[in-house]
Amino acid sequence: MRRIILTGALMMAALSGCAGQRALGGSPAISVVNETSLRAPDGSPAETADRTYRVGARDKLLVDVFGIEALKARDFETDGTGQLALPLAGRVDADGKTLAELEVEVARRLQQAYVRNPQVSINVREINSRVVTVDGSVREPGPYPAVSDLTLMRAVARARGVTEFAKLDDVVVFRTVEGRQMVALYNLGAIRRGVYEDPPLFADDIVVVGESQGRRLFQSIVQAGALVTAPIVALLQR
C-alpha cells in the first residue's frame, strides 16, 4: 500500500507541473525534485558515476596463479568482513578492492612468501555483497548481482521479465543518495521506445514493477492524453 500511495502522489505532481523541491499537496511524505534521473549513491550523476566492481563480503572469486598448484584455477570465497584466505599468501584484505588491485596485493603477498614473479589472475564467480532487489510483477523476484553494467531493463530481464498483467508505466526505483531516501518513477515502455535512456542501477537499489492496482492511479493521466517523456524523481521525507 505504501508504494501505491507514493506512486499516486508522484503522478499528482506530474499533472500539476510541480518542479523544485516542495512538498506535494496531500502527501507530506515526499517532494518532487528538479531532476530527470536518480543520482548515484554518492550524489554524482548516475550516467558518469564509477560503477567498477569492488570485492565485498561473501563474494566468490576464481583465483589462478601460474605455476602454483595450490592456486591453480581455484574458487575462494571472502568471509563476512571481505577477507580472502589463500594458500601461501595468507589472509588478504579484499574488501573494497577492484580485481586489478586485488591481483597486485596477492602478487605482493606471494613475493613475500618467496614466490618469484607470480602471475596472478582473479575473476568473479558470484557477487553476493552488492545486489539489486527486483520485486513486484516479475516472474522471478529477488536479489540480483549489481554488476557494473546493470540497468533497469537488464534487471527486469534478469528477473525473467514481467508477468502477463504487469504495468510497464508503473516501475519505481528506490535508492539512498548521500543518506537521503530517493525514489523515481519510470515507464519501461518509454525506455523501450527510446523516449529516454535506460537508467543505470546501483548496489542496494530496490526496483518494484507495478501491478494492476497501481495502474489505476495512472488512468486519469492516460485519459487526459498526457505523455510521460521523462522519469519523475522525488525525495522521501520519512
SEMARTOR-897928 format. One record per residue (C-alpha): x, y, z; residue in one letter. Coordinates in steps of 0.2 Angstrom, whole numbers, plus 2048, in hexadecimal, padded with zeros to 3 digits. Example, Ala and Ser with C-alpha at 12.3 -4.5 7.8 and 13.67 -1.06 7.14 Angstrom:
<recs>
X: 83E Y: 7EA Z: 827 rest: A
X: 844 Y: 7FB Z: 824 rest: S
</recs>
This chain:
<recs>
X: 800 Y: 800 Z: 800 rest: M
X: 80E Y: 80C Z: 804 rest: R
X: 815 Y: 80A Z: 7F2 rest: R
X: 804 Y: 80D Z: 7EA rest: I
X: 801 Y: 81D Z: 7F4 rest: I
X: 812 Y: 823 Z: 7F0 rest: L
X: 810 Y: 820 Z: 7DD rest: T
X: 7FF Y: 829 Z: 7DE rest: G
X: 807 Y: 838 Z: 7E6 rest: A
X: 815 Y: 839 Z: 7D8 rest: L
X: 808 Y: 839 Z: 7CB rest: M
X: 7FE Y: 847 Z: 7D3 rest: M
X: 80F Y: 851 Z: 7D2 rest: A
X: 810 Y: 84D Z: 7C0 rest: A
X: 7FF Y: 853 Z: 7BC rest: L
X: 801 Y: 863 Z: 7C6 rest: S
X: 812 Y: 867 Z: 7BE rest: G
X: 81B Y: 867 Z: 7CE rest: C
X: 82E Y: 86B Z: 7CE rest: A
X: 83B Y: 86F Z: 7DB rest: G
X: 83B Y: 867 Z: 7EC rest: Q
X: 82A Y: 86B Z: 7F4 rest: R
X: 81E Y: 860 Z: 7FD rest: A
X: 810 Y: 858 Z: 7F3 rest: L
X: 7FE Y: 85D Z: 7F7 rest: G
X: 7F6 Y: 84F Z: 802 rest: G
X: 807 Y: 846 Z: 803 rest: S
X: 813 Y: 84D Z: 810 rest: P
X: 81E Y: 83D Z: 80E rest: A
X: 826 Y: 842 Z: 7FE rest: I
X: 82B Y: 850 Z: 7F3 rest: S
X: 82F Y: 851 Z: 7E1 rest: V
X: 841 Y: 857 Z: 7DC rest: V
X: 846 Y: 85F Z: 7CC rest: N
X: 850 Y: 851 Z: 7C5 rest: E
X: 84D Y: 846 Z: 7B6 rest: T
X: 855 Y: 836 Z: 7BE rest: S
X: 85B Y: 82F Z: 7CE rest: L
X: 86C Y: 834 Z: 7D3 rest: R
X: 879 Y: 827 Z: 7D8 rest: A
X: 87B Y: 823 Z: 7EB rest: P
X: 889 Y: 82F Z: 7ED rest: D
X: 87F Y: 83D Z: 7E5 rest: G
X: 888 Y: 83D Z: 7D5 rest: S
X: 87F Y: 83C Z: 7C4 rest: P
X: 87A Y: 829 Z: 7C2 rest: A
X: 87F Y: 829 Z: 7B0 rest: E
X: 891 Y: 82E Z: 7B4 rest: T
X: 893 Y: 826 Z: 7C5 rest: A
X: 8A1 Y: 819 Z: 7C8 rest: D
X: 898 Y: 808 Z: 7C8 rest: R
X: 8A8 Y: 7FD Z: 7C8 rest: T
X: 8A6 Y: 7ED Z: 7D1 rest: Y
X: 8AE Y: 7EC Z: 7E2 rest: R
X: 8B0 Y: 7DD Z: 7ED rest: V
X: 8A5 Y: 7DB Z: 7FC rest: G
X: 89F Y: 7CF Z: 809 rest: A
X: 89A Y: 7BD Z: 803 rest: R
X: 89F Y: 7C0 Z: 7F1 rest: D
X: 8A6 Y: 7B0 Z: 7E8 rest: K
X: 8B6 Y: 7B3 Z: 7DE rest: L
X: 8BF Y: 7A8 Z: 7D2 rest: L
X: 8D2 Y: 7AA Z: 7D6 rest: V
X: 8DF Y: 7A3 Z: 7CA rest: D
X: 8F2 Y: 7A5 Z: 7CD rest: V
X: 8FD Y: 79D Z: 7BF rest: F
X: 908 Y: 790 Z: 7C5 rest: G
X: 901 Y: 78F Z: 7D7 rest: I
X: 8F7 Y: 77F Z: 7D9 rest: E
X: 8EE Y: 784 Z: 7E9 rest: A
X: 8E8 Y: 794 Z: 7DF rest: L
X: 8E4 Y: 78C Z: 7CE rest: K
X: 8D3 Y: 792 Z: 7C9 rest: A
X: 8CB Y: 790 Z: 7DA rest: R
X: 8BB Y: 797 Z: 7E1 rest: D
X: 8BC Y: 7A1 Z: 7F1 rest: F
X: 8AF Y: 7AB Z: 7FB rest: E
X: 8B2 Y: 7BA Z: 805 rest: T
X: 8AC Y: 7BA Z: 817 rest: D
X: 89F Y: 7C5 Z: 81F rest: G
X: 8AC Y: 7D4 Z: 821 rest: T
X: 8B3 Y: 7D2 Z: 80F rest: G
X: 8C3 Y: 7C9 Z: 814 rest: Q
X: 8C9 Y: 7BC Z: 807 rest: L
X: 8D3 Y: 7AD Z: 80E rest: A
X: 8E0 Y: 7A6 Z: 801 rest: L
X: 8ED Y: 799 Z: 802 rest: P
X: 8FF Y: 7A0 Z: 803 rest: L
X: 8F8 Y: 7B2 Z: 803 rest: A
X: 8EE Y: 7B0 Z: 813 rest: G
X: 8E0 Y: 7BC Z: 818 rest: R
X: 8DE Y: 7CA Z: 80B rest: V
X: 8D2 Y: 7D9 Z: 80E rest: D
X: 8C8 Y: 7D9 Z: 7FE rest: A
X: 8BA Y: 7E4 Z: 804 rest: D
X: 8B7 Y: 7F3 Z: 7F9 rest: G
X: 8C5 Y: 7EE Z: 7ED rest: K
X: 8C3 Y: 7ED Z: 7DA rest: T
X: 8C8 Y: 7DD Z: 7D2 rest: L
X: 8D8 Y: 7E5 Z: 7CB rest: A
X: 8DC Y: 7EC Z: 7DD rest: E
X: 8D9 Y: 7DB Z: 7E4 rest: L
X: 8E5 Y: 7D2 Z: 7D8 rest: E
X: 8F3 Y: 7DE Z: 7DC rest: V
X: 8F0 Y: 7DB Z: 7EF rest: E
X: 8F0 Y: 7C8 Z: 7ED rest: V
X: 900 Y: 7C9 Z: 7E2 rest: A
X: 908 Y: 7D4 Z: 7EF rest: R
X: 904 Y: 7C8 Z: 7FD rest: R
X: 90A Y: 7B9 Z: 7F2 rest: L
X: 91B Y: 7C2 Z: 7EF rest: Q
X: 91C Y: 7C3 Z: 802 rest: Q
X: 91A Y: 7B0 Z: 803 rest: A
X: 929 Y: 7AF Z: 7F7 rest: Y
X: 91F Y: 7AB Z: 7E7 rest: V
X: 928 Y: 7B3 Z: 7D9 rest: R
X: 91F Y: 7BE Z: 7CC rest: N
X: 90D Y: 7B7 Z: 7D0 rest: P
X: 901 Y: 7B9 Z: 7C2 rest: Q
X: 8F0 Y: 7BC Z: 7CB rest: V
X: 8DF Y: 7BC Z: 7C2 rest: S
X: 8CF Y: 7BE Z: 7CC rest: I
X: 8BD Y: 7BE Z: 7C5 rest: N
X: 8AC Y: 7BF Z: 7CD rest: V
X: 8A2 Y: 7AF Z: 7CF rest: R
X: 893 Y: 7B6 Z: 7D9 rest: E
X: 88F Y: 7C7 Z: 7E0 rest: I
X: 886 Y: 7C6 Z: 7F1 rest: N
X: 88C Y: 7D6 Z: 7F9 rest: S
X: 884 Y: 7E2 Z: 7EC rest: R
X: 872 Y: 7DE Z: 7E7 rest: V
X: 863 Y: 7E7 Z: 7DF rest: V
X: 852 Y: 7E1 Z: 7E5 rest: T
X: 844 Y: 7DF Z: 7D8 rest: V
X: 833 Y: 7DD Z: 7DE rest: D
X: 821 Y: 7DE Z: 7D8 rest: G
X: 81A Y: 7D8 Z: 7C8 rest: S
X: 829 Y: 7CE Z: 7C2 rest: V
X: 82A Y: 7BB Z: 7BF rest: R
X: 839 Y: 7B8 Z: 7CB rest: E
X: 83A Y: 7C6 Z: 7D9 rest: P
X: 849 Y: 7C7 Z: 7E4 rest: G
X: 85B Y: 7CE Z: 7E6 rest: P
X: 866 Y: 7CE Z: 7D7 rest: Y
X: 879 Y: 7D3 Z: 7D5 rest: P
X: 87C Y: 7E5 Z: 7D3 rest: A
X: 888 Y: 7E3 Z: 7C4 rest: V
X: 890 Y: 7F2 Z: 7BD rest: S
X: 885 Y: 7F3 Z: 7AE rest: D
X: 875 Y: 7F0 Z: 7B6 rest: L
X: 866 Y: 7FB Z: 7B0 rest: T
X: 853 Y: 7FB Z: 7B4 rest: L
X: 84F Y: 7F1 Z: 7A5 rest: M
X: 85D Y: 7E4 Z: 7A8 rest: R
X: 857 Y: 7E2 Z: 7BA rest: A
X: 846 Y: 7DE Z: 7B4 rest: V
X: 84D Y: 7D2 Z: 7A7 rest: A
X: 857 Y: 7C9 Z: 7B5 rest: R
X: 847 Y: 7C7 Z: 7BE rest: A
X: 840 Y: 7BD Z: 7AF rest: R
X: 836 Y: 7CC Z: 7A9 rest: G
X: 825 Y: 7D3 Z: 7AE rest: V
X: 816 Y: 7C9 Z: 7B2 rest: T
X: 807 Y: 7C8 Z: 7A6 rest: E
X: 7FD Y: 7D6 Z: 7AE rest: F
X: 80C Y: 7E1 Z: 7B3 rest: A
X: 80A Y: 7F4 Z: 7B0 rest: K
X: 81A Y: 7FA Z: 7A8 rest: L
X: 816 Y: 80D Z: 7AC rest: D
X: 816 Y: 80A Z: 7BF rest: D
X: 828 Y: 805 Z: 7C3 rest: V
X: 830 Y: 80D Z: 7D2 rest: V
X: 842 Y: 80D Z: 7D7 rest: V
X: 847 Y: 811 Z: 7E9 rest: F
X: 859 Y: 816 Z: 7ED rest: R
X: 863 Y: 81E Z: 7FB rest: T
X: 86C Y: 82E Z: 7F5 rest: V
X: 878 Y: 836 Z: 801 rest: E
X: 86E Y: 82F Z: 810 rest: G
X: 85D Y: 835 Z: 809 rest: R
X: 850 Y: 829 Z: 803 rest: Q
X: 84B Y: 82D Z: 7F1 rest: M
X: 83F Y: 825 Z: 7E5 rest: V
X: 83C Y: 826 Z: 7D2 rest: A
X: 82D Y: 821 Z: 7C7 rest: L
X: 831 Y: 819 Z: 7B6 rest: Y
X: 828 Y: 813 Z: 7A7 rest: N
X: 830 Y: 803 Z: 7A0 rest: L
X: 826 Y: 806 Z: 790 rest: G
X: 82D Y: 817 Z: 78D rest: A
X: 83F Y: 810 Z: 790 rest: I
X: 83C Y: 803 Z: 783 rest: R
X: 836 Y: 810 Z: 777 rest: R
X: 845 Y: 81A Z: 77A rest: G
X: 83C Y: 829 Z: 782 rest: V
X: 849 Y: 829 Z: 78F rest: Y
X: 858 Y: 81F Z: 794 rest: E
X: 858 Y: 80F Z: 79E rest: D
X: 85E Y: 815 Z: 7AF rest: P
X: 86D Y: 80D Z: 7B7 rest: P
X: 86A Y: 804 Z: 7C8 rest: L
X: 875 Y: 803 Z: 7D7 rest: F
X: 878 Y: 7F7 Z: 7E6 rest: A
X: 86A Y: 7F7 Z: 7F2 rest: D
X: 85D Y: 7FF Z: 7E6 rest: D
X: 84C Y: 7F8 Z: 7E7 rest: I
X: 841 Y: 7F6 Z: 7D8 rest: V
X: 82E Y: 7F3 Z: 7D9 rest: V
X: 825 Y: 7F0 Z: 7C9 rest: V
X: 813 Y: 7F5 Z: 7CA rest: G
X: 803 Y: 7EB Z: 7CA rest: E
X: 7F1 Y: 7EE Z: 7C4 rest: S
X: 7ED Y: 7F7 Z: 7D4 rest: Q
X: 7FB Y: 803 Z: 7D1 rest: G
X: 7F6 Y: 805 Z: 7BF rest: R
X: 7E5 Y: 80D Z: 7C4 rest: R
X: 7EE Y: 81C Z: 7CC rest: L
X: 7F4 Y: 820 Z: 7BA rest: F
X: 7E3 Y: 81F Z: 7B2 rest: Q
X: 7DF Y: 831 Z: 7B3 rest: S
X: 7EF Y: 836 Z: 7AB rest: I
X: 7ED Y: 82A Z: 79D rest: V
X: 7DB Y: 830 Z: 79A rest: Q
X: 7E1 Y: 842 Z: 79A rest: A
X: 7EE Y: 83E Z: 78D rest: G
X: 7FD Y: 842 Z: 797 rest: A
X: 80D Y: 83A Z: 791 rest: L
X: 81B Y: 835 Z: 79D rest: V
X: 82B Y: 83B Z: 794 rest: T
X: 837 Y: 83A Z: 7A3 rest: A
X: 838 Y: 831 Z: 7B4 rest: P
X: 831 Y: 83A Z: 7C4 rest: I
X: 83D Y: 83B Z: 7D2 rest: V
X: 838 Y: 83F Z: 7E4 rest: A
X: 83F Y: 840 Z: 7F6 rest: L
X: 838 Y: 835 Z: 803 rest: L
X: 837 Y: 83F Z: 813 rest: Q
X: 833 Y: 831 Z: 81F rest: R
</recs>
